[in-house]
């Protein structure tokens, strides 16, 4: 069983930045594919970014490409989402997800591929 705890959400003005963190329990963090998803009110959960177990070749949704950066620190069992140039449409609850499956590219964008989820952290971007 893996427990995921997100932090770092908050209220920021458009154009600003936030860094989300997701701390994972367990001793096999370096083996996990890690993903970030988000869900705005009245909308379905959507993919944001994913990091393979090795950290190489991160994968991003087109809507955040060039603005968001996913990274991981396996020594700290933590994955990060650096969010820059934030827009009001980025407002959502952001969720961290993990799986032992080795997912790459578009495979890593499907919520059904992940076994473990955090409780989410709210990000609100004001205009």
TORNUTOR-665991 format. One record per residue (C-alpha): residue number from 0; residue in one letter; chain; y, z, x. Coordinates in steps of 0.25 Angstrom, whole numbers. Each point is the difference from the previous one (the first is absolute). Layout:
residues N
<node NUM; "A"; "A"; <Y; Z; X>>
...
This chain:
residues 127
<node 0; "X"; "A"; <0; 0; 0>>
<node 1; "X"; "A"; <14; -4; 5>>
<node 2; "X"; "A"; <13; 7; -5>>
<node 3; "X"; "A"; <13; -8; 2>>
<node 4; "X"; "A"; <13; 7; -1>>
<node 5; "X"; "A"; <13; -9; -1>>
<node 6; "X"; "A"; <14; 5; 4>>
<node 7; "X"; "A"; <13; -6; 3>>
<node 8; "X"; "A"; <5; -5; -13>>
<node 9; "X"; "A"; <13; 2; -6>>
<node 10; "X"; "A"; <13; -6; -5>>
<node 11; "X"; "A"; <7; -10; 8>>
<node 12; "X"; "A"; <11; -10; -2>>
<node 13; "X"; "A"; <-2; -15; 1>>
<node 14; "X"; "A"; <-1; -5; 14>>
<node 15; "X"; "A"; <-5; 13; 5>>
<node 16; "X"; "A"; <-13; 5; 6>>
<node 17; "X"; "A"; <-11; 9; -2>>
<node 18; "X"; "A"; <-13; 3; 8>>
<node 19; "X"; "A"; <-12; 4; -8>>
<node 20; "X"; "A"; <-11; 8; 6>>
<node 21; "X"; "A"; <-15; 2; -5>>
<node 22; "X"; "A"; <-8; 10; 7>>
<node 23; "X"; "A"; <-15; -1; -1>>
<node 24; "X"; "A"; <-11; 11; 1>>
<node 25; "X"; "A"; <-13; -3; 7>>
<node 26; "X"; "A"; <-4; -4; 14>>
<node 27; "X"; "A"; <-3; -15; -2>>
<node 28; "X"; "A"; <15; -4; -3>>
<node 29; "X"; "A"; <-1; -10; 11>>
<node 30; "X"; "A"; <-11; -7; -8>>
<node 31; "X"; "A"; <8; -2; -13>>
<node 32; "X"; "A"; <8; -11; -5>>
<node 33; "X"; "A"; <12; 5; -6>>
<node 34; "X"; "A"; <9; -5; -10>>
<node 35; "X"; "A"; <13; 2; -7>>
<node 36; "X"; "A"; <2; -3; -15>>
<node 37; "X"; "A"; <11; 2; -10>>
<node 38; "X"; "A"; <2; 2; -15>>
<node 39; "X"; "A"; <13; -2; -7>>
<node 40; "X"; "A"; <1; 6; -15>>
<node 41; "X"; "A"; <-6; -10; -10>>
<node 42; "X"; "A"; <-6; -8; 11>>
<node 43; "X"; "A"; <-14; -2; 7>>
<node 44; "X"; "A"; <-3; 6; 13>>
<node 45; "X"; "A"; <3; -10; 11>>
<node 46; "X"; "A"; <-3; -2; 14>>
<node 47; "X"; "A"; <10; 3; 11>>
<node 48; "X"; "A"; <-6; 0; 14>>
<node 49; "X"; "A"; <-13; 3; 7>>
<node 50; "X"; "A"; <-5; 3; 14>>
<node 51; "X"; "A"; <-14; -3; 5>>
<node 52; "X"; "A"; <-8; 11; 7>>
<node 53; "X"; "A"; <5; -5; 13>>
<node 54; "X"; "A"; <14; -1; -4>>
<node 55; "X"; "A"; <1; -15; 4>>
<node 56; "X"; "A"; <5; -11; -10>>
<node 57; "X"; "A"; <7; 8; -10>>
<node 58; "X"; "A"; <0; -7; -14>>
<node 59; "X"; "A"; <12; 0; -9>>
<node 60; "X"; "A"; <4; -4; -14>>
<node 61; "X"; "A"; <10; -11; 0>>
<node 62; "X"; "A"; <10; 9; -7>>
<node 63; "X"; "A"; <1; 9; 12>>
<node 64; "X"; "A"; <-3; -9; 12>>
<node 65; "X"; "A"; <11; 2; 10>>
<node 66; "X"; "A"; <5; 13; -6>>
<node 67; "X"; "A"; <-11; 9; 0>>
<node 68; "X"; "A"; <-9; 4; 12>>
<node 69; "X"; "A"; <-14; 7; -1>>
<node 70; "X"; "A"; <-5; 8; 12>>
<node 71; "X"; "A"; <-10; 10; 3>>
<node 72; "X"; "A"; <-2; 11; 10>>
<node 73; "X"; "A"; <-15; 3; 1>>
<node 74; "X"; "A"; <2; 13; 9>>
<node 75; "X"; "A"; <8; 6; -12>>
<node 76; "X"; "A"; <-8; -6; -11>>
<node 77; "X"; "A"; <12; -6; -6>>
<node 78; "X"; "A"; <5; -13; -5>>
<node 79; "X"; "A"; <14; -4; -2>>
<node 80; "X"; "A"; <9; -9; -8>>
<node 81; "X"; "A"; <13; -3; 6>>
<node 82; "X"; "A"; <9; -6; -11>>
<node 83; "X"; "A"; <13; -7; 3>>
<node 84; "X"; "A"; <10; -8; -7>>
<node 85; "X"; "A"; <-4; 7; -13>>
<node 86; "X"; "A"; <3; -6; -13>>
<node 87; "X"; "A"; <0; 6; -14>>
<node 88; "X"; "A"; <-12; -8; -4>>
<node 89; "X"; "A"; <-8; 8; 11>>
<node 90; "X"; "A"; <1; 12; -9>>
<node 91; "X"; "A"; <-14; 5; -3>>
<node 92; "X"; "A"; <-10; 11; 2>>
<node 93; "X"; "A"; <-6; -4; 14>>
<node 94; "X"; "A"; <-15; 3; 2>>
<node 95; "X"; "A"; <-8; 1; 12>>
<node 96; "X"; "A"; <-15; -5; 0>>
<node 97; "X"; "A"; <-11; 0; 9>>
<node 98; "X"; "A"; <-14; -6; 1>>
<node 99; "X"; "A"; <-11; -1; 11>>
<node 100; "X"; "A"; <-2; -14; -4>>
<node 101; "X"; "A"; <6; -9; 11>>
<node 102; "X"; "A"; <10; -9; -8>>
<node 103; "X"; "A"; <9; -10; 5>>
<node 104; "X"; "A"; <11; -9; -5>>
<node 105; "X"; "A"; <-1; -3; -15>>
<node 106; "X"; "A"; <-12; 9; -2>>
<node 107; "X"; "A"; <8; 12; 4>>
<node 108; "X"; "A"; <10; -3; -11>>
<node 109; "X"; "A"; <-10; 4; -12>>
<node 110; "X"; "A"; <1; 14; -5>>
<node 111; "X"; "A"; <-15; -1; -4>>
<node 112; "X"; "A"; <-3; -1; 15>>
<node 113; "X"; "A"; <5; 15; 3>>
<node 114; "X"; "A"; <-9; 12; -3>>
<node 115; "X"; "A"; <11; 11; 3>>
<node 116; "X"; "A"; <14; 2; -6>>
<node 117; "X"; "A"; <11; 9; 2>>
<node 118; "X"; "A"; <9; 6; -11>>
<node 119; "X"; "A"; <12; -8; 3>>
<node 120; "X"; "A"; <14; 2; 4>>
<node 121; "X"; "A"; <12; -5; -7>>
<node 122; "X"; "A"; <10; -10; 6>>
<node 123; "X"; "A"; <13; -3; -8>>
<node 124; "X"; "A"; <10; -10; 5>>
<node 125; "X"; "A"; <13; 0; -6>>
<node 126; "X"; "A"; <9; -12; -1>>
